[in-house]
Amino acid sequence: MKNKSRKSIQKLREHYNCLFLKYKNSVSTSQQSSRRTQNKRMYILTKYIYLKKTDSVLDFGCGTAYLHKYLKNKKNFKGKYCGCDISNLIINNNIKKNNDPKATFINQDILEKKIKTNYDYILINGTFNNYTGDNLLWMKRVLIELFKITKKKLIFNNLSTFVDYRDKKLFYINPLEVFSFCKKNLSKNVSLIHDYHIKKNIIPYEFTTIVSKSST
């Protein structure tokens, strides 16, 4: 299982390195169709968090770190931010262009090397969407590891099986399976949002899960 996961991680790393070489800091590097749809996802991910000056955020699968920019501009975020990604090229670029002393970036596979720092909020956008062959196992292992270092909320999105079209290169999962896994293995405090539209006149094709440490 571990060898299979390593191959999946390497495959994803090569995939995103190629996207970065082609698109650089463009929205396309993160496989987003437009800045408008990207902003919609950022809005949903951050809608259920209330950031204080002392709060910290881990952006897991950060890509070009657009979430960092969004948090500062839209949420007036002044706390500590860490962007984690498996693409060494993207992380090196983020480090080079970063001018925020409270922001750090790490190139790391957390199943090989655990993150030892705890974060108030951990946000994951689109990281589980590429089909690798062992998505479910990998996603569950990652969520378990990340929730260990979550102080307040772990929030992530997935592509839903409740759709009228599927791309063979992408991973879709039944929202009920995700909800059940989180309730049984992470926390009793789980919310699932599946009513938002990323694109106009298209049925909701993804969902966001919120796993809280407490009910408050």
Contacts in CASP RR format, 6 or more apart in sequence:
PFRMAT RR
TARGET T0000
AUTHOR 0000-0000-0000
METHOD contacts of the structure
MODEL  1
MKNKSRKSIQKLREHYNCLFLKYKNSVSTSQQSSRRTQNKRMYILTKYIY
LKKTDSVLDFGCGTAYLHKYLKNKKNFKGKYCGCDISNLIINNNIKKNND
PKATFINQDILEKKIKTNYDYILINGTFNNYTGDNLLWMKRVLIELFKIT
KKKLIFNNLSTFVDYRDKKLFYINPLEVFSFCKKNLSKNVSLIHDYHIKK
NIIPYEFTTIVSKSST
1 134 0 8 1.000
1 137 0 8 1.000
2 111 0 8 1.000
4 134 0 8 1.000
5 111 0 8 1.000
5 134 0 8 1.000
5 137 0 8 1.000
5 138 0 8 1.000
5 141 0 8 1.000
6 109 0 8 1.000
6 112 0 8 1.000
8 132 0 8 1.000
8 133 0 8 1.000
8 134 0 8 1.000
8 138 0 8 1.000
9 86 0 8 1.000
9 109 0 8 1.000
9 111 0 8 1.000
11 132 0 8 1.000
12 86 0 8 1.000
12 130 0 8 1.000
12 132 0 8 1.000
13 86 0 8 1.000
13 87 0 8 1.000
13 88 0 8 1.000
15 130 0 8 1.000
16 29 0 8 1.000
16 63 0 8 1.000
16 85 0 8 1.000
16 86 0 8 1.000
16 87 0 8 1.000
16 89 0 8 1.000
16 90 0 8 1.000
17 87 0 8 1.000
17 88 0 8 1.000
17 89 0 8 1.000
17 90 0 8 1.000
19 28 0 8 1.000
19 29 0 8 1.000
19 30 0 8 1.000
19 31 0 8 1.000
20 29 0 8 1.000
20 64 0 8 1.000
20 87 0 8 1.000
20 89 0 8 1.000
20 90 0 8 1.000
20 93 0 8 1.000
21 89 0 8 1.000
22 28 0 8 1.000
22 29 0 8 1.000
23 29 0 8 1.000
24 93 0 8 1.000
25 64 0 8 1.000
25 93 0 8 1.000
25 97 0 8 1.000
27 33 0 8 1.000
27 34 0 8 1.000
27 35 0 8 1.000
27 38 0 8 1.000
27 66 0 8 1.000
29 63 0 8 1.000
29 64 0 8 1.000
29 90 0 8 1.000
30 38 0 8 1.000
30 63 0 8 1.000
30 64 0 8 1.000
30 66 0 8 1.000
30 126 0 8 1.000
31 126 0 8 1.000
31 129 0 8 1.000
31 130 0 8 1.000
32 38 0 8 1.000
32 41 0 8 1.000
33 199 0 8 1.000
37 198 0 8 1.000
37 199 0 8 1.000
38 66 0 8 1.000
39 70 0 8 1.000
40 196 0 8 1.000
40 198 0 8 1.000
41 125 0 8 1.000
41 126 0 8 1.000
41 157 0 8 1.000
41 198 0 8 1.000
42 66 0 8 1.000
42 67 0 8 1.000
42 70 0 8 1.000
42 74 0 8 1.000
42 125 0 8 1.000
43 74 0 8 1.000
44 157 0 8 1.000
44 193 0 8 1.000
44 196 0 8 1.000
44 208 0 8 1.000
45 67 0 8 1.000
45 123 0 8 1.000
45 125 0 8 1.000
45 155 0 8 1.000
45 157 0 8 1.000
45 208 0 8 1.000
46 70 0 8 1.000
46 71 0 8 1.000
46 74 0 8 1.000
46 75 0 8 1.000
46 123 0 8 1.000
48 153 0 8 1.000
48 155 0 8 1.000
48 191 0 8 1.000
48 210 0 8 1.000
49 121 0 8 1.000
49 152 0 8 1.000
49 153 0 8 1.000
49 155 0 8 1.000
51 57 0 8 1.000
51 71 0 8 1.000
51 75 0 8 1.000
51 76 0 8 1.000
51 77 0 8 1.000
51 79 0 8 1.000
51 121 0 8 1.000
53 78 0 8 1.000
53 79 0 8 1.000
54 79 0 8 1.000
55 77 0 8 1.000
55 79 0 8 1.000
55 80 0 8 1.000
55 120 0 8 1.000
55 121 0 8 1.000
55 152 0 8 1.000
56 79 0 8 1.000
56 80 0 8 1.000
56 81 0 8 1.000
56 82 0 8 1.000
56 117 0 8 1.000
56 118 0 8 1.000
56 119 0 8 1.000
56 120 0 8 1.000
56 121 0 8 1.000
57 71 0 8 1.000
57 77 0 8 1.000
57 79 0 8 1.000
57 80 0 8 1.000
57 81 0 8 1.000
57 82 0 8 1.000
57 119 0 8 1.000
57 120 0 8 1.000
57 121 0 8 1.000
57 122 0 8 1.000
57 123 0 8 1.000
58 82 0 8 1.000
58 83 0 8 1.000
58 84 0 8 1.000
58 115 0 8 1.000
58 117 0 8 1.000
58 119 0 8 1.000
58 121 0 8 1.000
58 122 0 8 1.000
58 123 0 8 1.000
58 146 0 8 1.000
58 149 0 8 1.000
59 65 0 8 1.000
59 67 0 8 1.000
59 68 0 8 1.000
59 81 0 8 1.000
59 82 0 8 1.000
59 83 0 8 1.000
59 84 0 8 1.000
59 123 0 8 1.000
59 125 0 8 1.000
60 83 0 8 1.000
60 84 0 8 1.000
60 110 0 8 1.000
60 122 0 8 1.000
60 123 0 8 1.000
60 124 0 8 1.000
60 127 0 8 1.000
60 142 0 8 1.000
60 146 0 8 1.000
61 83 0 8 1.000
61 84 0 8 1.000
61 85 0 8 1.000
61 86 0 8 1.000
61 124 0 8 1.000
61 125 0 8 1.000
61 126 0 8 1.000
61 127 0 8 1.000
62 68 0 8 1.000
62 83 0 8 1.000
62 84 0 8 1.000
62 85 0 8 1.000
62 90 0 8 1.000
62 94 0 8 1.000
62 105 0 8 1.000
63 83 0 8 1.000
63 85 0 8 1.000
63 87 0 8 1.000
63 90 0 8 1.000
63 94 0 8 1.000
64 90 0 8 1.000
64 93 0 8 1.000
64 94 0 8 1.000
65 83 0 8 1.000
65 94 0 8 1.000
65 98 0 8 1.000
65 103 0 8 1.000
65 105 0 8 1.000
67 123 0 8 1.000
67 125 0 8 1.000
68 81 0 8 1.000
68 83 0 8 1.000
68 100 0 8 1.000
68 103 0 8 1.000
71 77 0 8 1.000
71 81 0 8 1.000
72 78 0 8 1.000
72 100 0 8 1.000
78 102 0 8 1.000
79 102 0 8 1.000
80 102 0 8 1.000
80 103 0 8 1.000
80 104 0 8 1.000
81 100 0 8 1.000
81 102 0 8 1.000
81 103 0 8 1.000
81 104 0 8 1.000
82 103 0 8 1.000
82 104 0 8 1.000
82 105 0 8 1.000
82 106 0 8 1.000
82 117 0 8 1.000
82 119 0 8 1.000
83 91 0 8 1.000
83 94 0 8 1.000
83 103 0 8 1.000
83 104 0 8 1.000
83 105 0 8 1.000
83 106 0 8 1.000
84 105 0 8 1.000
84 106 0 8 1.000
84 107 0 8 1.000
84 108 0 8 1.000
84 110 0 8 1.000
84 115 0 8 1.000
85 91 0 8 1.000
85 94 0 8 1.000
85 105 0 8 1.000
85 106 0 8 1.000
85 107 0 8 1.000
86 107 0 8 1.000
86 108 0 8 1.000
86 109 0 8 1.000
87 107 0 8 1.000
88 107 0 8 1.000
91 105 0 8 1.000
91 106 0 8 1.000
91 107 0 8 1.000
92 107 0 8 1.000
94 105 0 8 1.000
95 105 0 8 1.000
98 105 0 8 1.000
106 115 0 8 1.000
108 115 0 8 1.000
110 142 0 8 1.000
110 145 0 8 1.000
110 146 0 8 1.000
111 138 0 8 1.000
111 141 0 8 1.000
111 142 0 8 1.000
111 145 0 8 1.000
114 145 0 8 1.000
115 145 0 8 1.000
115 146 0 8 1.000
115 149 0 8 1.000
116 149 0 8 1.000
117 149 0 8 1.000
118 149 0 8 1.000
118 150 0 8 1.000
118 151 0 8 1.000
119 149 0 8 1.000
119 150 0 8 1.000
119 151 0 8 1.000
120 150 0 8 1.000
120 151 0 8 1.000
120 152 0 8 1.000
120 153 0 8 1.000
121 150 0 8 1.000
121 151 0 8 1.000
121 152 0 8 1.000
121 153 0 8 1.000
121 154 0 8 1.000
121 155 0 8 1.000
122 146 0 8 1.000
122 147 0 8 1.000
122 149 0 8 1.000
122 150 0 8 1.000
122 153 0 8 1.000
122 154 0 8 1.000
122 155 0 8 1.000
123 155 0 8 1.000
123 156 0 8 1.000
124 146 0 8 1.000
124 154 0 8 1.000
124 155 0 8 1.000
124 156 0 8 1.000
124 157 0 8 1.000
125 156 0 8 1.000
125 157 0 8 1.000
126 156 0 8 1.000
126 157 0 8 1.000
126 158 0 8 1.000
127 156 0 8 1.000
128 135 0 8 1.000
128 139 0 8 1.000
128 156 0 8 1.000
128 157 0 8 1.000
128 158 0 8 1.000
128 171 0 8 1.000
128 173 0 8 1.000
129 158 0 8 1.000
129 159 0 8 1.000
129 170 0 8 1.000
129 171 0 8 1.000
130 169 0 8 1.000
130 170 0 8 1.000
130 171 0 8 1.000
131 168 0 8 1.000
131 169 0 8 1.000
131 170 0 8 1.000
131 171 0 8 1.000
132 138 0 8 1.000
132 171 0 8 1.000
135 171 0 8 1.000
135 173 0 8 1.000
136 173 0 8 1.000
139 173 0 8 1.000
140 181 0 8 1.000
140 185 0 8 1.000
143 154 0 8 1.000
143 156 0 8 1.000
143 181 0 8 1.000
143 182 0 8 1.000
143 185 0 8 1.000
143 186 0 8 1.000
143 211 0 8 1.000
144 185 0 8 1.000
144 186 0 8 1.000
146 154 0 8 1.000
147 154 0 8 1.000
147 186 0 8 1.000
147 187 0 8 1.000
147 211 0 8 1.000
150 211 0 8 1.000
150 213 0 8 1.000
151 213 0 8 1.000
152 212 0 8 1.000
152 213 0 8 1.000
153 210 0 8 1.000
153 211 0 8 1.000
153 212 0 8 1.000
153 213 0 8 1.000
154 186 0 8 1.000
154 210 0 8 1.000
154 211 0 8 1.000
155 208 0 8 1.000
155 209 0 8 1.000
155 210 0 8 1.000
155 211 0 8 1.000
156 208 0 8 1.000
156 209 0 8 1.000
157 206 0 8 1.000
157 207 0 8 1.000
157 208 0 8 1.000
157 209 0 8 1.000
158 171 0 8 1.000
158 172 0 8 1.000
158 173 0 8 1.000
158 175 0 8 1.000
158 178 0 8 1.000
158 206 0 8 1.000
158 207 0 8 1.000
158 209 0 8 1.000
159 170 0 8 1.000
159 171 0 8 1.000
159 172 0 8 1.000
159 173 0 8 1.000
159 205 0 8 1.000
159 206 0 8 1.000
160 172 0 8 1.000
160 173 0 8 1.000
160 174 0 8 1.000
160 175 0 8 1.000
160 194 0 8 1.000
160 204 0 8 1.000
160 205 0 8 1.000
160 206 0 8 1.000
160 207 0 8 1.000
161 172 0 8 1.000
161 173 0 8 1.000
161 174 0 8 1.000
161 175 0 8 1.000
162 174 0 8 1.000
162 175 0 8 1.000
162 194 0 8 1.000
162 203 0 8 1.000
162 204 0 8 1.000
162 205 0 8 1.000
163 172 0 8 1.000
163 203 0 8 1.000
163 205 0 8 1.000
164 203 0 8 1.000
166 172 0 8 1.000
175 192 0 8 1.000
175 194 0 8 1.000
175 207 0 8 1.000
175 209 0 8 1.000
178 192 0 8 1.000
178 207 0 8 1.000
178 209 0 8 1.000
179 190 0 8 1.000
179 192 0 8 1.000
179 209 0 8 1.000
182 190 0 8 1.000
182 209 0 8 1.000
182 211 0 8 1.000
183 190 0 8 1.000
186 211 0 8 1.000
187 211 0 8 1.000
187 212 0 8 1.000
187 213 0 8 1.000
189 211 0 8 1.000
189 212 0 8 1.000
189 213 0 8 1.000
189 214 0 8 1.000
189 215 0 8 1.000
190 209 0 8 1.000
190 210 0 8 1.000
190 211 0 8 1.000
190 212 0 8 1.000
191 209 0 8 1.000
191 210 0 8 1.000
191 212 0 8 1.000
192 207 0 8 1.000
192 208 0 8 1.000
192 209 0 8 1.000
192 210 0 8 1.000
193 207 0 8 1.000
193 208 0 8 1.000
193 209 0 8 1.000
193 210 0 8 1.000
194 204 0 8 1.000
194 207 0 8 1.000
194 208 0 8 1.000
195 204 0 8 1.000
196 204 0 8 1.000
196 208 0 8 1.000
197 203 0 8 1.000
197 204 0 8 1.000
198 204 0 8 1.000
198 205 0 8 1.000
198 206 0 8 1.000
END
